């Protein structure tokens, strides 16, 4: 694919960054004077960015497929220090424009919803400022034309997520969750940093064009190392094993934050990084294999956790972990799966945002209660929420003809088409994950909306206002139709072909894999309905070892503490000991010797002339004696 200079309307692509950034600056620096209209400004700037993104998309469609990548240099950051030259540039191509539309489109709907959700919060203006900052950073991440610009956006997203997850910092749990997310992501960020260093050291460039054009000259081991380090970065942002534990605790933030992080922005960044770096992964089968293993393991890991959560938001968080696992699995399949990963990512943006906003509506009406054991019967009093949430539920489990059927089933098909033992194992894992997804999402649906009311006495739930339900309706429509729109006639696959290449096979609407998947989905629905049709089981399930482990997040925190935190803590203590006893000890010893020696030498200087005269006499006598001995 040829990258051409930006032309015409695309010259103003910098507006994509300027609009939400300006909104964030005004809201965060404007103070209390912006309280009355700050939320409106936060929505308006994101809507304006979406409008420009839609216009840019329309312009892009007017170009031949091979000429749809347009590059706009904004300014030169490093004009040339040795071989290093870094421009801050904007790349609009089929891949980046998909993310622009998702981030600004779904982000705008979430912000509109937040007007009602955060109406009673005295810090609503600050909240919208942080949300604008988050969107601006995510946009920078996906439209940068080099890895340094991507990294700046990557870190900006990390900062904004810390601020938003800990928005209610007066709650200890929120403050701890924000810190946990920040620290876990730093581990992944270290991998991305090393990958960029390796790129520059081996190809002398950090731009996408420079790296992808010369990466073939690097050694096989170097390419694999870069791929694995990129995967480490992706695991941090996209909450994949082993850096997944922060995602469940991130639910301590306001629900619109959960919707934005889980649907349209942060957790999709890792998938974007892998797909954008396709030319690197295409050269390393080992790196691709590890991506598929991580994705397959995580999709099962998240699904099992989702089965055991009574907190509705944490159950959906486990679902996000699992669905991102499907995307990573697809991305690891190489050209056969890159487009499938993006297709599922886009459809997931609709149904997962809708599910989280529906959960937020329930929480809003249940006095901030999130325990599904205290819900039940809400379908009668929250009908719009019930219908929109239900469409998201059917979409995520892959019931035809909703979105998940068109985007998740082809991933399973592609796994089996890979062939061999690895293809069979990956496909089987994806199949099992689909069945578990149907079970735990049916459990969520039944516990929340079915059965008799189990509400607290002080709860009087009713439907949320139109400012909250309207975005949910739009997202429900997307949940129903986005998958078919993207995948019928391989529309998205053809659109992304200039960026990610041509897949080796065409994806069928009906295939043996889709039939098997649908059978497992129906079995999962049946089991969930049988167990939870009254809202909660008539007999509480026994606490098996699996259930206990799932409620403890499959000991993810314990693993990270043992493997990552404890060794780091020991290394820190050893470094402190070596610094105190070794480096400081040596320095202090030299200082003490000099001080002691100086103190003793100082006593020779008495200040008395007679002492100095006597010293001179003794010295002269000794000198004369030496001279006489020498002559003799």
ABEGO torsion letter per residue (X at the ends): XBBBBBBEAAAAAAAAAAAAAAAAAAAAAAEAAAAAAAAAAAAAAAAAAAAAAAAAAAAAAABBAAAABBBBBABBABAGBEABBBBBBBBBBAAAAAAAAAAAAAAAAAAAAAAAAAAABAAAAAAAAAAAAAAAAAAAAAABABAAAAAAAAAAAAAAAAAAAAABAABAAAAAAAAAAAAAAAAAAAAAAAAAAAAAAAAGBABAAAAAAAAAABBAAAAAAAAAAAAAAAAAAAGBOAAAAAAAAAAABBAAAAAAAAAABAAAAAAAAAAAAAAAAAABAAAAAAAAAAAAAAAAAAAAAAAABABAAAAAAAAAAAAAAAAAAAAAAEAAAAAAAAAAAAAAAAAAAAAAAAAAAAAAAAGGBABAAABEGAAAABAAAAAAAAAAAAAAAGBOABAAAAAAAAAAAAAAAAEEAAAAAAAAAAAAAAAAAAAAAAAAAAAAABEBBABBAABBBBBBBAAAAAAAAAAAAAAAAAAAAAABGGAAAAAAAAAAEBBABBBBABBAAAAAAAAAAAAAAAAAAAAAAAGBBABBBBBBAAAAAAAAGGGAAAAAAAAAAAAAAAAAAAAAAAAAAAAAAAAAAAAAAAAAAAAAAAAABAGBAAAAAAAAAAAAAAAAAAAAAAAX
